[in-house]
Structure formats: C-alpha cells, structure tokens
C-alpha cells in the first residue's frame, strides 16, 4: 500500500507486482532445497550432505542448486500474484460487508 500512495500505479498493479515479488522471493530461498530434495527422491544419493556435494561439485558451483529456476519462477510469480490479489479482493469485500 505504501507504493500506491507514492507512485501513480493503481492498487491492482501494485498488488500483482507485490505478489510476483513474493513468489520470486520464495523460490530464491526454496530452489536449492527443492533441488536437493529432488536429487534424494530420484535415488541418486542418500543424504543431504552427499546430494549437496554431488550437485555443486563439492561446493565449487553453488549455482547448480538453482537448476530449473526458469520453471519455478515462471509458475511461482504468476501464482503468487493471483493469490495475493485474490486475498486482497476478498479481504476488501469482507471489510465492506462488516
């Protein structure tokens, strides 16, 4: 809500952009954990430590933990934008009805 008073964006655009940023922020934090989890689930390794070492080549290439980020961000940003927008709309409807 702060940005809508500072700039000329309307509330819908600000809400959608905020949701998109939240979705991207989530996947920035969750993508490495998801990559390690997927590696363990496919049976390539048995522990978190060995999965991390295999994926990153012993820590030399930590960016490999973000493999598949395009798909995660591509679905995470719009989904979070719609979720935050829906929440805001229903919340405002409930405020008006009470």
Secondary structure, 3 states (H helix, E strand, C coil): CHHHHHCCCCHHHHHHHHHHHHHHHHHHHHHHHHHHHHHHHCCCCCCHHHHHHHHHCCCCCHHHHHCCHHHHHHHHHHHHHHHHHHHHHHHHHHHHHC
